[in-house]
Amino acid sequence: MSDGDFVREPLGVQERITADGSSSWPVEPGRYRLVGARACPWANRVIISRRLLGLEPVLSLGIAGPLHDERSWRFHNDPGNVDPVLGIEYLREAYERAVPGYSAGVTVPAVVDVASGKVATNAYLELEEDLATQWREFHRPGAPDLFPAEHRAELDALSDEIFHDVNNGVYKCGFARSQESYDRAYDALFARLDALSSRLAGRRYLLGDRITQVDVRLWVTLVRFDAAYHGHFKCNRTKLTELPVLWAYARDLFQTPGFGDTIDFLQIKQHYYGVHRSLNPSGIVPKGPDTSGWLEPHGREALGGRPFGDGTPPGPPVEGEQVPPPA
């Protein structure tokens, strides 16, 4: 690591929500509200998990708008600029109720205890796993096993590589403070994308013939790549649409219930280009790229497999959670 490297801040409320009473926050339907943002890839991972597992009836969803300032994510798309369940304008309010004088990062996703208004956790990595394991009693019939035991070691190793080189790698490019740091992150990013392309050339999903959590983790970066990372973060060797295998893989998942129906491309662009003023001082949001290609045939069915294995896809998004189709 050099002085010019981007370093992600540690999370501030790394609690767990558990089914066995081993933490101070028990699994309880209706008790919590998941706060995310359509713009944020880390929140998107948890929102997709909630959709795939069918947890909408027991874990409500609040969506912060794409813009925020030094006071944190804000519910500026809700009536009166207030989350209708939590009754707050800025997510920071829930963090400060949990930790008076809170000074760490205010991030999404965050799970808030509705009654107290306190953030229970913002540990997105553990939250993904806990939704799949601790909340199992409330999964919909036919929900996929996103952390299959027979693939767990491989899933964890691949997830770690994808996190460092791809998920966080685009940020390492965008916020590098030296040419050396940028070059290193850029090379690692595209080397990993090339390796993933080779891996996916002969298999439909990263671990075989059905979706697992590692597909969710890769896809949230791919879906934002051309809209934000290629230009805004200088990840410009190639666009996603110029990488045939990854582009087809990304379209396959986009067209799978639970993935594309969580994506709002306008909010993604509004966030990255509107908030990162050090990179885009004008705040001008680009009109492109054309996103209609996400609905074009992908041909990945020829590789076999079924996205949900022996299970079933989730139903349509619940009322109020629909997103506009790609234009």
C-alpha positions as CSV (number, residue, x, y, z in Angstrom):
1,M,0.0,0.0,0.0
2,S,1.2,3.5,-0.8
3,D,0.2,7.0,0.4
4,G,-1.9,7.4,-2.7
5,D,-4.1,4.3,-2.2
6,F,-7.8,4.5,-1.5
7,V,-8.7,2.9,1.8
8,R,-12.3,2.2,2.6
9,E,-13.4,3.4,6.1
10,P,-14.3,0.7,8.7
11,L,-18.0,0.2,9.5
12,G,-19.3,1.8,12.6
13,V,-22.1,-0.5,13.8
14,Q,-21.0,-4.0,13.2
15,E,-23.7,-5.9,15.1
16,R,-25.5,-9.1,14.0
17,I,-29.2,-9.9,13.9
18,T,-29.5,-13.5,15.0
19,A,-32.1,-16.2,15.4
20,D,-30.6,-17.9,18.4
21,G,-30.4,-14.9,20.8
22,S,-26.6,-14.8,20.6
23,S,-26.7,-11.0,19.9
24,S,-28.6,-8.1,21.3
25,W,-30.7,-7.9,18.1
26,P,-33.0,-11.0,17.6
27,V,-34.6,-11.9,14.3
28,E,-38.2,-10.7,14.5
29,P,-40.6,-10.1,11.6
30,G,-41.7,-6.5,11.3
31,R,-39.2,-5.2,13.8
32,Y,-36.6,-3.8,11.5
33,R,-36.4,-1.6,8.4
34,L,-33.6,-2.1,5.8
35,V,-32.4,1.3,4.5
36,G,-30.7,1.2,1.2
37,A,-30.2,3.4,-1.9
38,R,-30.7,2.5,-5.5
39,A,-27.3,4.1,-6.3
40,C,-25.2,2.1,-3.8
41,P,-23.7,-1.3,-4.9
42,W,-23.2,-2.4,-1.3
43,A,-26.9,-1.7,-0.5
44,N,-27.9,-3.3,-3.8
45,R,-26.3,-6.6,-2.7
46,V,-28.6,-6.8,0.4
47,I,-31.7,-5.5,-1.5
48,I,-31.2,-8.3,-4.1
49,S,-30.7,-10.9,-1.3
50,R,-33.9,-9.7,0.4
51,R,-35.8,-10.0,-3.0
52,L,-34.4,-13.5,-3.8
53,L,-35.2,-14.9,-0.4
54,G,-38.7,-13.4,-0.3
55,L,-38.2,-11.4,2.9
56,E,-40.3,-8.4,1.9
57,P,-43.2,-9.2,4.2
58,V,-41.0,-9.3,7.3
59,L,-38.3,-6.7,6.6
60,S,-39.5,-3.4,5.1
61,L,-37.4,-1.3,2.8
62,G,-36.6,2.4,2.9
63,I,-34.8,4.0,0.0
64,A,-32.6,7.0,0.5
65,G,-32.3,9.3,-2.5
66,P,-29.1,9.4,-4.6
67,L,-27.9,12.7,-3.3
68,H,-26.4,13.5,0.0
69,D,-24.1,16.0,1.7
70,E,-21.8,15.9,4.8
71,R,-24.9,15.1,6.9
72,S,-25.3,11.8,5.2
73,W,-27.8,9.9,3.0
74,R,-31.1,11.8,2.9
75,F,-34.7,10.6,2.1
76,H,-35.1,13.4,-0.5
77,N,-37.3,11.3,-2.8
78,D,-39.9,10.6,-0.1
79,P,-42.9,13.0,0.6
80,G,-41.7,15.8,2.9
81,N,-38.1,14.5,2.6
82,V,-38.8,12.1,5.4
83,D,-38.8,8.3,5.5
84,P,-42.5,7.3,6.0
85,V,-41.7,4.6,8.6
86,L,-38.7,6.0,10.5
87,G,-39.8,9.6,10.4
88,I,-36.3,11.0,9.8
89,E,-34.8,13.1,7.0
90,Y,-31.2,12.1,7.3
91,L,-30.0,8.5,8.0
92,R,-27.4,10.0,10.4
93,E,-30.3,10.5,12.9
94,A,-30.6,6.7,13.3
95,Y,-26.9,6.3,13.7
96,E,-26.8,9.0,16.4
97,R,-29.6,7.3,18.3
98,A,-27.6,4.1,18.4
99,V,-24.3,5.7,19.2
100,P,-24.5,9.2,20.8
101,G,-21.9,11.4,19.2
102,Y,-21.4,9.0,16.3
103,S,-18.5,10.0,14.2
104,A,-17.8,7.1,11.8
105,G,-19.2,6.8,8.3
106,V,-23.0,6.9,7.7
107,T,-23.4,4.1,5.2
108,V,-26.1,2.1,3.5
109,P,-27.2,-0.6,3.8
110,A,-28.3,-0.1,7.4
111,V,-30.9,-2.0,9.4
112,V,-32.8,0.2,11.8
113,D,-34.9,-1.0,14.8
114,V,-38.1,0.8,14.1
115,A,-39.4,1.2,17.7
116,S,-36.2,2.8,19.0
117,G,-35.0,4.4,15.8
118,K,-31.5,3.0,16.3
119,V,-29.3,1.5,13.7
120,A,-28.9,-2.2,14.6
121,T,-26.2,-2.9,12.0
122,N,-24.5,-1.6,8.9
123,A,-22.3,-4.7,8.5
124,Y,-23.4,-5.4,4.9
125,L,-21.2,-8.5,4.5
126,E,-22.6,-10.2,7.6
127,L,-26.0,-8.9,6.8
128,E,-26.0,-10.7,3.4
129,E,-25.2,-14.0,5.2
130,D,-27.6,-13.5,8.0
131,L,-30.5,-12.9,5.7
132,A,-29.7,-16.2,4.1
133,T,-29.1,-18.1,7.3
134,Q,-30.5,-16.4,10.4
135,W,-33.8,-15.4,8.7
136,R,-34.3,-18.8,7.1
137,E,-37.6,-19.4,8.9
138,F,-39.1,-16.5,7.0
139,H,-37.8,-17.4,3.5
140,R,-40.3,-17.8,0.8
141,P,-41.0,-21.3,-0.5
142,G,-38.6,-22.0,-3.3
143,A,-36.0,-19.5,-2.2
144,P,-32.4,-20.2,-3.4
145,D,-29.6,-21.4,-1.1
146,L,-27.2,-18.4,-1.7
147,F,-24.5,-19.9,0.5
148,P,-24.4,-23.6,-0.4
149,A,-22.3,-25.6,2.1
150,E,-20.6,-27.7,-0.6
151,H,-19.3,-24.5,-2.3
152,R,-18.6,-22.4,0.8
153,A,-14.8,-22.4,0.7
154,E,-14.7,-21.6,-3.0
155,L,-17.5,-18.9,-2.6
156,D,-15.5,-17.2,0.2
157,A,-12.2,-17.2,-1.7
158,L,-13.8,-15.9,-4.9
159,S,-15.8,-13.3,-3.1
160,D,-12.6,-12.0,-1.5
161,E,-10.9,-11.7,-4.9
162,I,-13.9,-9.9,-6.4
163,F,-14.2,-7.6,-3.4
164,H,-10.5,-6.4,-3.5
165,D,-10.1,-6.2,-7.3
166,V,-13.5,-5.4,-8.7
167,N,-16.1,-4.2,-6.1
168,N,-13.6,-2.1,-4.2
169,G,-11.2,-2.0,-7.2
170,V,-13.2,0.5,-9.1
171,Y,-13.1,2.8,-6.1
172,K,-9.4,2.3,-5.8
173,C,-9.1,3.6,-9.4
174,G,-11.5,6.5,-9.0
175,F,-10.1,7.8,-5.7
176,A,-6.4,7.0,-6.2
177,R,-4.2,9.9,-5.2
178,S,-1.2,9.0,-7.2
179,Q,-0.5,7.6,-10.6
180,E,1.2,4.5,-9.1
181,S,-1.9,3.7,-7.0
182,Y,-4.2,4.2,-9.9
183,D,-2.1,2.1,-12.3
184,R,-1.9,-0.8,-9.8
185,A,-5.7,-0.8,-9.1
186,Y,-6.5,-0.5,-12.9
187,D,-4.3,-3.4,-13.7
188,A,-5.7,-5.6,-10.9
189,L,-9.3,-4.7,-11.9
190,F,-9.0,-5.7,-15.6
191,A,-6.8,-8.7,-14.8
192,R,-9.6,-10.0,-12.6
193,L,-12.3,-9.2,-15.1
194,D,-10.4,-11.1,-17.7
195,A,-10.0,-14.0,-15.4
196,L,-13.8,-14.0,-14.5
197,S,-14.6,-13.8,-18.2
198,S,-12.6,-16.9,-18.8
199,R,-14.3,-18.6,-15.9
200,L,-17.7,-17.8,-17.1
201,A,-17.1,-18.7,-20.8
202,G,-18.0,-22.3,-20.0
203,R,-20.4,-22.0,-17.0
204,R,-23.5,-20.0,-16.6
205,Y,-22.8,-18.8,-13.1
206,L,-19.7,-18.4,-11.1
207,L,-20.0,-21.6,-9.1
208,G,-21.8,-23.7,-11.7
209,D,-25.4,-24.0,-12.8
210,R,-27.3,-21.8,-10.3
211,I,-27.0,-18.4,-8.6
212,T,-25.1,-18.0,-5.4
213,Q,-24.2,-14.9,-3.4
214,V,-21.0,-14.5,-5.2
215,D,-22.9,-13.8,-8.4
216,V,-24.8,-11.1,-6.6
217,R,-21.6,-9.6,-5.4
218,L,-20.0,-9.4,-8.8
219,W,-23.1,-8.3,-10.7
220,V,-23.7,-5.1,-8.7
221,T,-20.4,-3.7,-10.0
222,L,-20.9,-4.9,-13.5
223,V,-24.4,-3.3,-13.8
224,R,-22.9,0.1,-12.8
225,F,-19.7,-0.2,-14.9
226,D,-20.6,1.7,-18.1
227,A,-23.0,4.1,-16.4
228,A,-20.4,5.2,-13.8
229,Y,-17.1,3.4,-13.4
230,H,-15.9,3.5,-17.0
231,G,-15.8,7.2,-17.2
232,H,-16.3,8.7,-13.7
233,F,-13.7,6.3,-12.1
234,K,-11.4,6.1,-15.1
235,C,-11.9,2.3,-15.5
236,N,-11.7,2.8,-19.2
237,R,-9.7,0.0,-20.9
238,T,-13.0,-1.4,-22.1
239,K,-16.7,-1.0,-21.4
240,L,-18.7,-3.9,-20.1
241,T,-20.5,-3.9,-23.5
242,E,-17.1,-4.6,-25.1
243,L,-16.5,-7.7,-23.0
244,P,-18.7,-10.4,-24.7
245,V,-18.8,-13.0,-21.9
246,L,-19.3,-10.6,-19.0
247,W,-21.8,-8.5,-20.9
248,A,-23.9,-11.6,-21.7
249,Y,-23.6,-12.8,-18.1
250,A,-24.7,-9.4,-16.8
251,R,-27.7,-9.3,-19.1
252,D,-28.7,-12.8,-18.1
253,L,-28.8,-11.8,-14.4
254,F,-30.4,-8.4,-15.2
255,Q,-33.3,-10.3,-16.9
256,T,-33.6,-12.7,-13.9
257,P,-36.2,-11.6,-11.3
258,G,-34.6,-10.0,-8.3
259,F,-31.7,-8.4,-10.2
260,G,-32.7,-5.9,-12.9
261,D,-35.9,-5.0,-11.0
262,T,-33.7,-3.4,-8.3
263,I,-31.8,-1.1,-10.7
264,D,-32.5,2.6,-11.4
265,F,-29.8,3.8,-13.8
266,L,-30.7,7.4,-13.4
267,Q,-30.3,7.4,-9.6
268,I,-26.9,5.6,-10.1
269,K,-25.6,8.4,-12.3
270,Q,-27.1,11.1,-10.2
271,H,-25.3,9.8,-7.2
272,Y,-21.8,9.2,-8.6
273,Y,-21.7,12.3,-10.8
274,G,-23.6,14.5,-8.4
275,V,-22.0,13.6,-5.1
276,H,-18.3,13.1,-6.0
277,R,-17.6,16.8,-6.6
278,S,-13.8,16.2,-6.3
279,L,-14.0,14.1,-9.4
280,N,-16.8,15.9,-11.2
281,P,-16.8,19.6,-9.9
282,S,-19.6,20.7,-12.2
283,G,-22.0,18.0,-11.0
284,I,-23.3,17.5,-14.5
285,V,-24.9,14.1,-14.9
286,P,-24.3,12.4,-18.3
287,K,-27.3,11.5,-20.5
288,G,-25.7,8.2,-21.7
289,P,-25.0,5.4,-22.0
290,D,-27.9,3.8,-23.8
291,T,-29.3,1.2,-21.4
292,S,-31.8,-0.5,-23.7
293,G,-29.4,-3.3,-24.5
294,W,-29.9,-4.8,-21.1
295,L,-33.1,-6.4,-22.4
296,E,-31.5,-7.9,-25.5
297,P,-31.2,-11.7,-25.7
298,H,-28.1,-13.1,-24.0
299,G,-27.9,-16.7,-25.2
300,R,-26.5,-17.9,-21.9
301,E,-29.3,-20.6,-21.7
302,A,-27.1,-22.7,-24.0
303,L,-24.7,-23.3,-21.1
304,G,-27.5,-25.1,-19.2
305,G,-28.4,-24.6,-15.6
306,R,-31.3,-22.9,-13.9
307,P,-30.9,-19.7,-11.9
308,F,-32.8,-21.0,-8.9
309,G,-31.9,-24.6,-9.2
310,D,-34.8,-26.7,-7.9
311,G,-36.4,-23.5,-6.5
312,T,-38.5,-20.8,-8.0
313,P,-38.0,-17.1,-8.9
314,P,-39.3,-14.4,-6.6
315,G,-42.6,-12.7,-7.5
316,P,-42.9,-9.2,-8.8
317,P,-41.6,-6.3,-6.6
318,V,-44.0,-5.3,-3.9
319,E,-46.0,-2.1,-4.2
320,G,-43.8,1.0,-4.0
321,E,-40.5,-0.8,-4.7
322,Q,-40.8,-0.8,-8.5
323,V,-38.0,0.8,-10.6
324,P,-38.3,2.3,-14.1
325,P,-37.3,0.0,-16.9
326,P,-34.0,0.7,-18.8
327,A,-34.5,3.3,-21.5
